[in-house]
């Protein structure tokens, strides 16, 4: 089963940029397809391995960051090849 997940990490502290950069680099180093834009990052792959990976990487980020919000959207399909049709 394929999944598409949109993530936004919002550390609530002065040095927020370094935490976001570290998180995105971990996503990039994964086996999954990662697409970035200025507002969020999307990651695509098989649901169970992807969720296991995200559980670990989000947990590490939460341990290393004082207070942090994660916004997550999850879709049951691989939308990595989406092209606007209008």
Secondary structure, 3 states (H helix, E strand, C coil): CEEEEEEEEEECCCCHHHHHHHHHHHHHCCCCEEEECCCCEEEEEEHHHHHHHHHHHHHHHHHHCCCEEEEEEEECCCCCCCCCCC
